[in-house]
Amino acid sequence: MEVINLLEEVNKIAELYTYKKVGFLNGNILSMVQVENRTLDFHVHENSDELFYVVEGSFYLETEEEKTKVNSGEFIIVPKGVRHRPVVNELTKFLMIELSGTLNKENSGNLYED
């Protein structure tokens, strides 16, 4: 067992949009990433929910029906099957949790590495 400090781990990432895997839990991958001035295309995960936890900063999570602001210390879960996209204006540091195989190059702006 190991204690992980999320802020320390995300601050170790030298470049924006580089995903760092920090843990594995029951088939889920926990990844850290820093994002700024980026809006991904709408996409859907058919087989898995997706969690965005904001370690620092804030962003908007858009679905076809609503736009929700998520601030530092908050998280939002996107249920499987919901078309969504993150809209990040300011530097924001995330923990993301999703079933292995959910994040890929196609839905991460071509930057996620297996």
Backbone as numpy.savetxt, mean C-alpha at the origin, in Angstrom:
# Nx Ny Nz CAx CAy CAz Cx Cy Cz
11.07 -14.94 16.49 10.23 -13.76 16.49 11.11 -12.52 16.49
10.58 -11.48 15.87 11.35 -10.25 15.72 10.43 -9.05 15.85
10.87 -8.02 16.56 10.14 -6.77 16.66 10.50 -5.91 15.45
9.49 -5.38 14.76 9.71 -4.54 13.59 9.17 -3.14 13.90
10.01 -2.13 13.69 9.58 -0.74 13.81 9.25 -0.24 12.41
7.97 0.02 12.15 7.53 0.37 10.81 8.18 1.63 10.27
8.29 2.66 11.11 8.89 3.91 10.65 10.37 3.72 10.32
11.08 2.97 11.14 12.49 2.70 10.85 12.64 1.93 9.54
11.79 0.94 9.33 11.88 0.12 8.10 11.58 0.94 6.86
10.54 1.77 6.90 10.20 2.55 5.71 11.25 3.62 5.45
11.87 4.14 6.51 12.92 5.15 6.33 14.22 4.57 5.77
14.38 3.25 5.81 15.54 2.60 5.22 15.44 2.52 3.69
14.26 2.74 3.16 14.06 2.64 1.71 14.62 3.90 1.06
15.58 3.73 0.18 16.30 4.86 -0.40 15.52 5.59 -1.49
14.64 4.89 -2.20 13.95 5.49 -3.34 12.45 5.40 -3.18
11.75 6.35 -3.78 10.30 6.28 -3.82 9.86 5.09 -4.65
8.67 4.56 -4.34 8.01 3.50 -5.10 8.73 2.15 -5.05
9.66 2.00 -4.14 10.35 0.72 -3.97 9.70 -0.02 -2.80
9.16 -1.18 -3.07 8.46 -1.96 -2.05 9.46 -2.82 -1.29
9.38 -2.77 0.04 10.25 -3.59 0.89 9.38 -4.53 1.71
9.57 -5.81 1.52 8.82 -6.80 2.29 9.39 -6.86 3.71
8.52 -6.68 4.70 8.97 -6.68 6.10 8.39 -7.83 6.92
7.49 -8.61 6.33 6.94 -9.73 7.07 5.97 -10.55 6.23
5.67 -11.72 6.75 4.74 -12.65 6.11 3.81 -13.17 7.20
2.51 -13.23 6.91 1.52 -13.63 7.91 0.40 -14.42 7.24
0.35 -15.71 7.48 -0.75 -16.54 6.98 -1.02 -16.34 5.49
0.02 -16.34 4.69 -0.14 -16.18 3.26 -0.21 -14.73 2.79
-0.12 -13.80 3.74 -0.13 -12.38 3.41 1.29 -11.83 3.43
1.53 -10.83 2.58 2.81 -10.14 2.55 2.61 -8.76 3.14
3.51 -8.36 4.04 3.53 -7.02 4.61 4.66 -6.27 3.93
4.32 -5.18 3.22 5.30 -4.41 2.46 5.26 -2.96 2.89
6.43 -2.33 2.87 6.55 -0.90 3.15 6.89 -0.21 1.84
6.39 1.03 1.67 6.69 1.80 0.48 6.52 3.28 0.79
7.32 4.11 0.13 7.18 5.57 0.20 6.71 6.05 -1.17
5.68 6.91 -1.16 5.07 7.36 -2.41 4.85 8.86 -2.33
5.01 9.53 -3.47 4.75 10.96 -3.55 4.29 11.31 -4.96
3.30 12.20 -5.07 2.81 12.69 -6.36 2.54 11.55 -7.35
1.65 10.65 -6.95 1.38 9.49 -7.81 -0.09 9.08 -7.69
-0.69 8.83 -8.83 -2.04 8.30 -8.90 -2.00 7.07 -9.79
-2.36 5.93 -9.23 -2.39 4.71 -10.03 -3.71 4.63 -10.78
-3.76 3.81 -11.81 -5.00 3.56 -12.53 -5.95 2.78 -11.63
-7.25 2.91 -11.89 -8.21 2.08 -11.17 -7.91 0.62 -11.48
-8.00 -0.21 -10.46 -7.79 -1.63 -10.63 -8.58 -2.38 -9.57
-8.64 -3.68 -9.69 -9.40 -4.50 -8.76 -8.60 -5.75 -8.42
-8.72 -6.19 -7.19 -8.14 -7.47 -6.76 -9.31 -8.42 -6.53
-9.42 -9.41 -7.38 -10.57 -10.32 -7.32 -10.50 -11.33 -6.18
-9.27 -11.63 -5.70 -9.12 -12.73 -4.75 -8.67 -12.33 -3.36
-8.48 -11.03 -3.10 -7.93 -10.64 -1.81 -8.31 -9.21 -1.44
-8.58 -9.01 -0.16 -8.68 -7.67 0.37 -7.28 -7.06 0.38
-7.21 -5.72 0.54 -5.92 -5.04 0.59 -6.00 -3.98 1.69
-4.98 -3.94 2.55 -4.94 -2.97 3.63 -3.83 -1.96 3.38
-4.16 -0.67 3.53 -3.20 0.43 3.48 -3.15 1.05 4.87
-2.02 0.99 5.55 -1.83 1.66 6.84 -0.84 2.80 6.61
-1.25 4.02 6.96 -0.40 5.19 6.76 0.49 5.39 7.98
1.78 5.19 7.80 2.76 5.39 8.85 3.04 6.87 9.03
3.13 7.58 7.90 3.41 9.02 7.92 2.83 9.63 6.65
2.20 10.80 6.76 1.62 11.47 5.60 0.13 11.21 5.51
-0.43 11.33 4.29 -1.84 11.05 4.04 -2.05 10.82 2.55
-3.17 10.20 2.21 -3.50 9.97 0.81 -5.01 9.81 0.69
-5.47 9.77 -0.55 -6.88 9.51 -0.81 -7.01 8.13 -1.44
-8.01 7.40 -0.99 -8.34 6.12 -1.61 -9.64 6.37 -2.37
-9.59 6.23 -3.68 -10.76 6.45 -4.50 -11.34 5.12 -4.96
-12.67 5.04 -4.89 -13.41 3.96 -5.54 -14.31 4.63 -6.56
-15.10 3.85 -7.26 -16.01 4.44 -8.23 -17.12 5.24 -7.56
-17.34 5.01 -6.26 -18.43 5.67 -5.54 -17.97 6.79 -4.61
-16.72 6.74 -4.12 -16.31 7.71 -3.12 -14.81 7.95 -3.12
-14.42 9.02 -2.42 -13.02 9.38 -2.23 -12.83 9.58 -0.73
-11.92 8.81 -0.12 -11.73 8.82 1.33 -10.31 9.22 1.65
-10.15 10.21 2.53 -8.80 10.61 2.97 -8.39 9.72 4.13
-7.15 9.24 4.08 -6.58 8.40 5.13 -5.32 9.09 5.62
-5.27 9.35 6.92 -4.18 10.12 7.53 -3.21 9.23 8.31
-2.10 9.81 8.71 -1.10 9.13 9.53 -1.75 8.45 10.73
-1.39 7.19 10.95 -1.93 6.43 12.07 -3.24 5.75 11.76
-3.75 5.91 10.55 -5.02 5.29 10.15 -4.78 4.23 9.08
-5.75 3.32 8.95 -5.69 2.36 7.86 -7.05 2.23 7.22
-7.03 1.72 6.00 -8.26 1.44 5.27 -8.10 0.09 4.59
-9.18 -0.68 4.60 -9.18 -1.98 3.94 -10.06 -1.90 2.71
-9.50 -2.26 1.57 -10.26 -2.32 0.32 -10.72 -3.77 0.16
-12.03 -4.01 0.22 -12.51 -5.38 0.05 -12.22 -5.92 -1.35
-11.99 -7.21 -1.44 -11.76 -7.81 -2.75 -12.95 -7.50 -3.66
-12.64 -7.32 -4.94 -13.68 -7.04 -5.92 -14.05 -5.57 -6.07
-13.47 -4.67 -5.27 -13.78 -3.24 -5.34 -12.74 -2.54 -6.20
-13.18 -1.89 -7.28 -12.27 -1.10 -8.12 -11.82 0.11 -7.31
-10.52 0.35 -7.30 -9.97 1.42 -6.47 -8.66 1.92 -7.04
-8.22 3.06 -6.49 -6.89 3.56 -6.81 -6.44 4.49 -5.69
-5.17 4.42 -5.32 -4.61 5.38 -4.37 -4.21 6.66 -5.11
-4.48 7.79 -4.47 -4.09 9.09 -4.99 -3.21 9.74 -3.92
-1.93 9.88 -4.21 -0.97 10.37 -3.23 -0.37 11.67 -3.74
-0.59 12.75 -2.99 -0.06 14.06 -3.37 1.21 14.39 -2.62
1.24 14.15 -1.33 2.40 14.47 -0.49 3.17 13.19 -0.18
4.41 13.33 0.25 5.19 12.15 0.64 4.43 11.38 1.71
4.14 10.12 1.42 3.39 9.28 2.34 4.08 7.93 2.44
4.16 7.43 3.68 4.84 6.17 3.96 3.79 5.16 4.42
3.76 4.02 3.73 2.72 3.02 3.93 3.25 1.68 4.41
2.39 0.99 5.15 2.47 -0.46 5.30 1.29 -0.99 4.50
1.55 -1.95 3.63 0.49 -2.58 2.86 0.46 -4.06 3.21
-0.75 -4.58 3.37 -0.91 -6.00 3.67 -1.89 -6.58 2.66
-1.45 -7.62 1.96 -2.32 -8.29 1.01 -1.84 -9.72 0.81
-2.76 -10.54 0.34 -2.47 -11.93 0.04 -1.35 -12.01 -0.98
-0.43 -12.92 -0.77 0.68 -13.10 -1.71 0.13 -13.22 -3.13
0.73 -12.46 -4.06 0.30 -12.48 -5.45 -0.68 -11.37 -5.80
-1.21 -10.66 -4.79 -2.17 -9.58 -5.06 -1.48 -8.39 -5.71
-0.37 -7.94 -5.13 0.40 -6.86 -5.73 1.29 -7.44 -6.81
1.32 -6.78 -7.96 2.18 -7.22 -9.05 2.55 -6.00 -9.89
3.35 -6.19 -10.90 3.80 -5.08 -11.74 2.62 -4.35 -12.39
1.59 -5.09 -12.77 0.44 -4.52 -13.48 -0.32 -3.50 -12.62
-0.48 -3.75 -11.32 -1.29 -2.86 -10.49 -0.47 -2.01 -9.53
0.85 -1.99 -9.70 1.70 -1.18 -8.82 2.48 -0.12 -9.59
2.09 0.15 -10.82 2.86 1.08 -11.63 4.13 0.46 -12.16
4.14 -0.87 -12.30 5.27 -1.62 -12.85 6.49 -1.64 -11.94
6.30 -1.44 -10.62 7.44 -1.33 -9.74 7.53 -2.41 -8.67
6.52 -3.25 -8.51 6.58 -4.27 -7.47 7.42 -5.44 -7.93
8.32 -5.88 -7.06 9.18 -7.03 -7.36 8.77 -8.21 -6.52
8.59 -9.37 -7.16 8.26 -10.60 -6.40 9.44 -11.05 -5.59
